[in-house]
């Protein structure tokens, strides 16, 4: 994020300043004003539906921590003579790694860049320092104990927490919880139960006239005119602006989806009105606004001679921010893997507005064959629809997404701009840093942890991993009816909670704790103190499992209340499910291999013991993966006995997650297909589900799924197998006769980075480079469509059916179906009439894993 957010125009700025007395507001963001040399926070006032800026009045300064004494630092002229140096302060901090209080020195500076701004900064001069990489506004939030997303007031010019306490309804869960967790749980309840206002917001979308067909305009250069801007507001605003850059004088009547449509006389008018809208809303939503919409607006305004002082957009190295509002780029939010998987159950696969809109809302963009041929009204409708979808993504299900963001702010202690752009590891780090500051703990460097804790001791099964991870049992191949899937409720958070796992408690410094070994490892855990991670994660885990998750499904509650509980439990799920992974990631500042290894070991132990106990109860385990066990036709009595045993012996809740009418397993791990009792199909890992396969094969796989979903009992399978044979024959013949369109056999892959940053040359990158040579502008995030030929690949735009290597596509067809065919005891070669000894599988050197 941008450290300096200079505010110009003193008189104009006064209207944004928080008055000495201000009623309850929500703290959404924070920043640093370089001209005032102060931190500030952005407060959303729900009655006026606007943002106020409250500036620090405590004299807080940027600083870093040094273990050198003040006298030693005073002897260093490059420190005390630094242009930004303000002073030294000796303070006492608790070193959790060594379990003792130590004296350290705060080195204070007048601005953030003096602390960590580069080669000439105090951090660079000192070489070794602590807490110097924390962004200043985060440091300010930590030190003042502020909680973004929570209500505050301004009284006599002072920022104070609003009076808020949770109802007594939750006292029952506190009474039954462990004493060590009660204090944290009580504070979590206060944060999670505080109401969230309906935050006023507007979605903005712009359209730019491309210079060349299919070429995305360059937002840095901003050379082409902006010809449309649309606004969809939570207050009912539905407006589109159009600029007729062709000069054809085309009229503009009513635009579908827009309550108001205006034809601007010139582009400058359109841009100025757009910038005005950005100043009228406290939250501005875009889809890819960081890299395009707001960046283009900022740079285009300059090209049109609009002064920067009139422009609320501020560009950082990676993000586009607003002076007096909060900009949320929903592209950044929805591409977060944890949000995609845990919050939305992978309801979308690609990160395009079309895919996300269809997956979550059931509506997408207006199809446009040729953008350059659109009439003015069609262009306006297209732009309006994009803005409307962007807004509705934050409104559906009673503002679920917007409320989820605010709830996660409270958990992570992050400002809204950072929360919606960074991954879950940063959320967890922010919370951990906040807790260290509140407790007076020194935040350790990663090197401190590794020097004392060492590395992992188990051998990784998966290449590239540092230690042995989750257990995956061999599947029992075939078709199995009435399969119950039992899931450990928050297995890894439970392991962290129950075993007191934290970076400072695993392999602690106390000799008397060394007998408290984690199963199957040589790591011991502290028995004297409660770990920070264990307390935080344990309290959140208990609240989710014991209260919020059950309440989200309680039919006795109103739909509104259930929706609220669903938001909370999803927020907790997103956060908790990432905790195990981050401590085992080398890029995480609190990286601790023994802690991550111990967490995985406890998880494996729980899974192995559950499998053993299931066998003792007479239940056959068909498969096991990470935190789920698949059981073959268990009785209700057997399930109840197994779940009661897990609660009693392991201290972990085991619950029925789903029941399949039948499940199909191949010999491969992490590859199965389950059909629910209502006919819905659940697919894990099978090739046909993968998002990049050609539409022809994807459609064939979907038809296969439809056939399987109609099987009710074992006697239905002979007919289903015949239907599957007919389906494979049909697709095989279409391929061999080349009865397809190029787009039907095109693979789709997204560019994860710009073409010039690829050191390797995979197929989609090759095709992308060919497109660039043909005059197309290809950028990071673009979807590349390509076909496989005998020699190599071709972009779909340049290919014809006769270019396609159909033999390779037959092999892809076999790969798409073979995992299901294996389980059904069917042979692809026999179906297409090919002798087994000359099978394509053997030709391509394929072996079963």
N, C-alpha and C positions, 0 to 999 in steps of 0.2 A: 504494500500500500504506500501511498504518498505520505511522507512525514510532514512536509511543510504545506500548509493550505492557506496561503496568503489571502487576506481579505482586503479588498480595495474599496475606496469610496466611503469615507467615514460616516457621512450623513446617511447614505443609503443603507449602511450596515446597521444603524441603530435600531431599525425596525425589526431586525432579527434577534436582538439581544433580549435575553430573559429579563423580565421586570423583577424588582426586589421581592415582590410577592406573586407567586404563581402556583395555581392549584395542581392537582395530581397529573403527572405526565409519565410517559414511558421513555426510558433512556434507550435510544436506538443506536447511537453512534458516538464516536469521540475522534478527536484529531489534534493537530498542533498548528497554531497560527503563527507563522514565521514573523509577520510584521508586529504582532503583539508580544511575541516570545512567550506564549502561554498555551497550555493545554485547554481544550474546551470539550464540552459534551453537547450532543444534539438531543433535545427533549421534544417528544411528540405530545402536544396538548390536544386531547381527544375532543374537547368541546368546541374549540376553535378549528380543529383539524389542521393544525399547522405546526411547524418546527420552530423552536427557540434555541438559541445558542447560549449556554451558560459557561462563562470563562472562569478558570481557576483563580481563587483568591487566597490560596494557602501558601503561595510562594514555592510550590513544588518545582524541582529542577531535575533535568536528566542526570543520570549517574551510572557508574559501573562499580563493581566490587573488586578490590584488590586484597590479597593476603599480606601485602607489605604494610609495614607500620606507617603512620603519618610522617614520622621522622625520616624513614627511608625514602618515602615519596617526595618529601620536601627537598631532598638532596638531588633529585632528578630534575635538572633545568628544563628538559623538554616537556615535562608534565606541568610544573608550576608556571612555566613561561608560555604555555600553550595559549593561543588567542582566545579559546573558549573556556579556559580553566576558571573555576569560581572558588573552590575550596575543598577541604578534606574534613571528613568526620569519622571518627572511630566508633564503631558500633559492635554489638555482640550478636552473633548468629549461632543457631544450632546446626551442627554438622551431623546429619542423620546417618551418614555412612560410618562415621567414627563414634557416634553416640556421645557427643560432648559439645559443650559450648565453646566457641572460638571467637577471637577478636579479629575483625576485618575492618577495612577502611573504605568508606564511600568516597569516590572521586567525582565531584560534582562539576557540571559544565552548564553554560548558559543556553546551549541549544543541542538538539539531538545529533546533528552532524558532527559536532565536536567529540561526541562519545564514540560513534561507530560509522563515521562517514567515509572512510577510505584510508588511504596510505598515511595521511597526516593526522588521523584521529587519535585520541587518547588510547583507544583499544589497540591500535596498531603500534603505538609507541611502547606500551607496557608489555605487549607480547602475550602475557598470561593474565587473564581477568575472568571475572564471573558476572553473569547476568547482563552482559554488555550487548548481546544480540537481540534482546527483547525490544520490540518497537516501543517508542516512547509513550504513545497513547495507551498501549497495553500496560506498560509499567505504571502509568498514572492510575489506570483502573485498578490494578492490583493493590497499589499502595493506599488508595482511598477506600478500598473494600467495596467498590461499586459493582453492581450486578446488572449488566446490560439486559434489557428486556423487562426489567422490574420498574414499578412505579416510584417516582420521586416527586418532591415539591421544592419550591424555592421559598424560604422564609427569611425575611430580613437580608436578602441577598445570599443566604447560605443554601447550599444544596443538601437536602435531608431526605432520608427514606420516607416514603409515605407510610402511614399507619396501616399495616396489613398483617393479619394473622389468619391461619386456616381454621375451619370449623372444627368442633370437637368430635366430628364423626370419625376422624382418622385416629382417635386416641386408642382404639382397640388394637390396631396394628402395632402401635408403639408399645403397648403393654405386653404384647406377646413377642417382641423382638429382643435380640441380644442387647444387653446393657451397653456394650461398647459401641453399638451402632445407633442408639436412640438419639443422641445429640445431633448427629449428621442427618438422620431421617427426619427429625423434627424441622430442621432448617430446609431440607429438600421439600418437604410438604408445604412449607410456607412459600417457597419459590414456585412450585409446580401448581399450587392452587390459586395463586393470584390471578385475577381476571385479565384477559387480553382484549383490548378494545378493537373494534373494526377499523383498521388503519386506512385512512384515505390514500388512494394511490391511483396512478395513471400508467397505462401501457402505451409505449410510443414505438412506431415503426416508420421507417422512411424507405423510399424507393429512389434509385438513382438511374439515370439514363446511361446504359453501358455503351462504351465506344465501339465495342465489337460484340457480336452475338455470342452468348454463353460465357462472356468474360466478366468476372466479378470486379467491380470498380475498386481501385486502390484507395483505401481510407486514409493512408498517410499523405498521398498526393492530392486527393479530393479534386480531381480535374473536371469531372463531369457534373452537370447540374443535378440538384435534388428536384425531382419532379412531383413527389407526393409525400405527405406526412399524415399519419392517422393517429388518433388518440382515443383510447377506450378507458374511461374512468370508473372507479368504484362508486362515484357519486352520480352515475348515469351519463356522463359525457360520452358522446359518440360522434366524433367529428373528423373530417378528412379535408386536407388542403391539397390543391392541385395547381401546378404551374405548367402552362402550355408552352414548353420550350420549342415546339415545332413551328409555332406561329401560324398554325392552320386555322385558328379561330374556332376550334371545336367547342360547342356549348357544353354545359354541365348541368344536368337536371338532378333528380333525386338519385342517390347512390344506395343500393341495397346494403343494409347493415349499418348505415350511418344516419343519425338524426339530423346532421348538419353537414353540408358540403360547400366548400368555398373555392372559387377559381381565383387564384392570386394573379395580380398584374405582372409580377416579376418574381424571380427566385429569391431576391433579398427579402421581400415581404414574407414569403413562405418561411424562410429560415428565422426571421425575427419573431414571427408569431409562434413558431415551434419553441424557440428559446423562452418565450414568455410563458408558455404552458409548463415548461420544466420548472419555472420559479413558483408556480401556483400550487404544486402538489408536494407533500412531504416525502413521498416515496415514488420513485419513477422506476417502472419495469421495462426491460427490453429483452429481446432474445438475440444474443450475441452483440449487445450494445458496446461492450468493452472493445471489441475488435472492429466493429463496423459502425452501427448507427450513431452512437454518441461521438466516437472518434471522427467519423466523417463530418458530422455536424460542426464539431469544434474547428476542424481544419477548413471546411468549406466556408464557414463564417469569416474566417480570416481572409480567405481568397476574395470574398465579397466586400471586404473593407469594414466589417463589423469589429469594433474594438473588443479586446479581450475582457475589458471591464464590464462590458454588456453581456458577456457570455458566462453562464453559470457552470459550464462544463470545464473540468480540470483533468488533464491527461497525465497519468503516471507512466511508468515503464510498461506496465501490463494492464492497468485498469483505468476506466473512465469514472471519475467521481463528480459530485455536484457540490457546490459551495454550501447551499442551505438545505439540501434534501439528501436522501439516501438513494443511491442507484443500485438496483438489484438486477444483475444479468442472469436471467433464468437459464440460459444455456450453461453457464458455469455451475449453477445449482443442480440441474437435472443430470449433468454428466458426472456428478459425484457417484462413484460406484456404490457406496453405502446407501445413499438416498435411492438410487435406482433399484437396488436389490432388497434392502430391509424395509424401506418405507413404502415402496410401490411394487414389490414382488415381481420385478423385471417385466412390468406391463409394457415397456417399450424397450427396443433393442438398440436402435440408432439414436443419436442425440440431435436429430433434426426436429424442427418445430412440427413438421408433418407427422413424424413417428410418435413423438411425445403426445401431441394433441390427439391422435387416433387412439393411442394406447391408454390414455387416462380419461379423455373427455369423449372419445368416440367421434371426434370431428377433426378435420384437417384443413390444410390450405386449399385454396381454389386452384384446380389444375390449370396450368398455362402452357400450351404447346410452344408458343413463340412470344416471349415477353415484348419484343420490339413491335409486334403487330397489334398490341392491345390498344383499344380505344380508351379515351380518357375516363369514361365511366367504369369501364372494366378494370383499368388500373387502380382507380379509387376504391372499387369494391375489393380488389385483391389486397391492397394495402390495409384497408379497414379490417378485413378478416384476420390478417396476421396480428394486428393489435388486439382484436377481440379475443383471439385464442390465448394470447400471452396473458391478458388480464384474467380470463376464466381459469387458467391453470392455477391461479392463487385464490380463486373464489369457490371452486367446487367443494361439495361436502362441507358446507358451513365454514369456508375459509381455511380449510385444512392445511394447505401449504403455508400460508402466511402465519397461521398460528403455530405450525410446526417450527418455522424459523425462529419465532420469538421464544418458544419454549427451549429450543436448542441454544439460543443466546444465554438464557438463564443458567443452563447446565454448564456450558463451556466458558462463560464469562467473556464472550467475544462480541465485538461490534458487528452489526448486521452486514456491512460490506465484506468483512473478512469471513464470517461464518458461511456466507453463500458462495464464496469463491475457493476456499481452501478445503482440503480433505479432512477426514475424521481424525487423523493423527494430530493435526494442528488443534482440533477442538480439545482433544484429551490433554495435549501439552499445555494449552491455555489454562484449563482447569487445575492441572497439577501445579503450574507456576503460581496461580492465584492462591492456592492453598498453602504453598510454601511461604509466600509473603505474609499471609494472615497468621501463620503459626510462628513466624520469625525464623524460618529455616533458610539456610543457604541453598540456593538452587545449584546442584552440582553440574559440572561439565561432564560430557560423555566419557572423556578420558579418565575422570575420577572414578566413575562407576566400574569401568572395565579394568582399571589397575587393581582395584580391591576385590572385585567379584570374579574376575577371570572369564573364561569362555564356556561354551557348552561341553558336555561330556558324552552325549549320545551321538550316534552316527545317523545322519539324515538318510532317509530312503529316497527322497526326491532330490534330483540333481540341482545344485545351486542353493539348497537350504542349509542352514547352519546347524540344525539339530533335528532329531526325530520328531515328527509332528503328530497329527491325529491318526487314529487307527481306522483302517478301512478293511472290513472282512470280505473274504472271497464270496461273491454271489453264488447262489444255487441256480444254474441256468434252467430256463424253461418257463412255463406258464403256471402261475399259482393263484388260486382263487381265495378270496376273503383274507387279504393281507392287511394287518394292522401295523401302522408305523408309530412307534413310540419315540417321543422327543424329550431329551433332557432340557428342562426349562433353564436357559442361560447356563449351559454347561461350564464354559470357561470363566464367566463372571462368578459362578458358584465355586469353582476351584480356587480362584483368587480370594474369594471371601472366606471359604472354609479353612483354607490352609495358611491364611495370613500372609499371602504372597505380595511382596512389594520390593522395589529395587533395594531398599535399605534393610529388609528383614530376611531376604534370601542370602545365605552365607554371611550372616551378621558377625560382628566382632566378638560376641560373647562365647567363651569356651563351653559354658554349661548348656548351650543350645545345640551342640553338634550332634547329639543323639536323635534329634527330631528330624529324621530324614524323610524326604519326599519319596514315595514309592518308585522303585526302579531307577533312581538317580543317586548321586553322591552329594546332593545339595541338602543342606539343613535349613531350617526356618526358625526365626527368633521366637522364643517363648516368653520373653520379658515385656515386649512392647507390641502394640497393634500397628501394623503397617499402614502407611498413608493410602496406597492404592487399594489395599484390602478394605479399608474403612469406607473410602469413597465408592468403590465399585460395589462392595457388599451392600451398602445402604441403598444405592440406586437399584440394585438387583432385587432386593427384598420388596421394595415399593412396587416395582413393576410386576413381579410374580405374584405377590400376595394381595395387591390392591388394584392397580390400574388395569392390568390385563383382564382379570375376571370382571371388573366393573364395565369394561368396554363391550362386554357381551351380555350384560345383565338385562333381561327383558323387562324387569320391573322399573327400570329407569326410563326417563324421557329420551327420545332420539337425540335431542340437543346435548343432554348430559352424557349419553353414550359416545357421541361424536367427540366431546371434549376429552373423555377418558381415552378414546382411541388415539387422539393427537398425542397425549402424554405418553401412553405406552409405546407408540411408534417412536417418539423422540428418544425414549429410554432404550428401546431396542437398537436403534441406529447407533447410539453412543456405546452401549454395552458390548455389542457384537464385534466392535473393533478393538477392544481393550487388549485382548490377548495378543493380537498381531503386532501392535505398535511397539511393545517392549522387546520384540524379537526382530525389529527392523533397524538396520545399521544407521539409517538416516534419521531415526528418532533421537532427539537429544538426551532422553533418559533410557536409551538402549541398554538392556540388561539381559544378556543371553541366558544366564541361570534362571532368572525369573520366568522368561518365556518357555524355557525347556521344562521347568517344574510345572507350569500350568498345563502344558501338553501332556506331561507324564500323568498328572492327576486325571486328566480327561481320558487318557488311554486306560488307566486303571479302572475308572468307572465303567467304561464300555466293556472291558474284558470281564469284570465281575458281573455285570448285567447279563452278558451272554451266558456265563456259567450258571447263574441263578435261573435264567430262562430254561436252560436244559434240565435243571433239577425239577422244575415245575412241569416238565413234559412239553415245552414249547420249542418248536424248531425255529432257529434263527436263519432267515433266508439271506440276510444282507445286513451290514452295518457300516455307517459312514459318519465319522466325526462325532455327531451328537444325536444320531437317530438309529434305531434298530427296527428291522422289518421282520415281523413275526408271522408264521404260517398258521392261519386259521385258529387263533387262540380263542378260548372261551372267556366270557366276562369275568368268571371267577379267577382264571389264570392271570388275566390282565390286572385285576385288582390286587392279587397277591404280589405280583411283580412290582407294581407301583408303591405298595405299602412297604415292601422290602427296601426299595431304593431310598425312600424317605427316611426309614429307620436306620439303615446301615451306612448309606452314603451321604445322607444329609442333602440330597438333591431331589428336586421334584421331577418325576417321570410322568409324562402325560400322553394321552392318545392325540397325536397330531392330525392324522388322517387315516381313513380306511379305504382300501381299494377293493372294488368288485373283483378285480384280478390285476396282477402285475406280471410283466414280461421282463425277464433278466437274460442278458447275454452273458458270455464268460468274462466280459470286461468289467472292471470296477468303474464306478461312477457313470454307468450307462444303463438306464432302465426306463421302462414305460409303465405307468400305472393308470388304470381306468377307474374313476370314482363310480359310486353307485348311481349317480345321476347322469353318467355318460361323459362327463368332462375328462379330459386326458391330461395327465401330468408327465412331462418328458424331461429326462435328465441326461444331458451329455450326448445324445444321439445326433449323428451327423445331419440328419434332415431338419433338425431344429436350428442348426447354426445359421446365423443371420446373413452370412456372406454367400451362401450357395445360390446358384442360378434359379430364377423363378420357375422354370420348367420342372426342375427336380424338387424344389420346395413345394410346388403345387401337388406333385405326385406323392410326396411324403404326407401332406395334409390329407389327401384322399386315402392313404393307407391308415392314417389315424382315424378317419371317419369310419372306415370298415371295422377297425378294432373296437371303436367305441360302441358299436352296435351288437357286440358279442355279449350275451347275457349269461350263458352257461357253457360248459365244456362241449356240449353237443352242437353248439353253433360254430365251432371252429372249422370243421370241414368246408362249410360254405364260405367262410371268411377266407380260407386259404385259396379257394378257387378264384374269389374276387381279387385277391392280391396278385395271383398269377396273371389274371387278365390285365390288371393295371400295369404291371411290369412289362408285359408284352406290348401294350399300347405305346408306352413311352419309349421302349427300345426301338420299335418300328419307326416312330417319328424321328428319332435320332438318325437311324441308318438311312432313312429316305430323305433326310434334311427337310422335313416338313415342320419348320419352326422359324420364328422371327429371331433376329440377332439378340434383341433385348430379352428373349426368353431364356437364352443360354449365357447371359452375361453375369459374371461374378461381380459382387459389390464389396469393396473394401474402403474403409475410411483412412485418409492420411492422418496419422497421429502427429506428424510434424511437417514442416516445409520440405519440399523435395531436396533442397540443397543440404539439408541436415541428415539425410540418410547416407550411411556409410556402405550399406548393403543395397542390393538391387532386387527386392522381391517383385513378384509379378505385378501387383497393383502400382508399385513405384515405377516400374518399367513403362507401364501403360500411361501413367501420369506424365512421365518425361516425354513420351511420344506426343501426348496432347499438348504439352507446352511447346514442343517443336512445331506443332500445327497451328500455333497462334492462340491457343486457349490460355487463360490465366488460371493456374492451378495453385491452390493455397492449402495450408493446414486446415483439416476439418472437412475438406471436400470428399465426396464419395466418388470413387473411381470405378467406372463400369468397364469391364474388359472381357474378352473371350480368349480361350486357349486354342492355339493353332498348332500345326505340325512342327513348325520351327520355333515358336515362342508364344507371344501373346500379342493381341491388338486391342486398342481402345474400341469399345463398342461403336463409337461414332464413325470409325473408319473400317469396320468389318462387314462382311457379307456372309450369308449362310455357307457358301462354298469354302470360306476360309477356315471354318471350324473343324477341329480334329475330332470327329464323332467317336472314334475308338476311345479316346481319353474320356469323353463324356459318358460313354457306356461304363467305363471303369468308375467314374464318379457316381453313376446311377447305382452300381453294385455297392459302393461304399455307403451310399445313402440308406440302402435297404438291408445290408448284410447283418447289422446288429440285431434287427428284429427277426430277420429270416433265420439266424442262428438259433434264437430262442424258440422259434416255431418249427425247427427241424426241417427247414426248407432250403433248397440249393438254388442260388441265382443262376448258375451255369445250366442246370437242368431245366429251369423255367424258360430260358431263352434258347434252349436246344443246343447248347455247346457241350462237347465232350469234356468230362471233368478233368482229364489229364492235361488239357490245353486251356485251362481256365484263365481268365484275365487276372484273377487274384494271384496265381502263381507267376504269370507273365510279368506282373509288376512287382514281384517279390514280396507280396504281403503275407504277414503271419499274424495269427491270433495272439493277443496279449493275455 
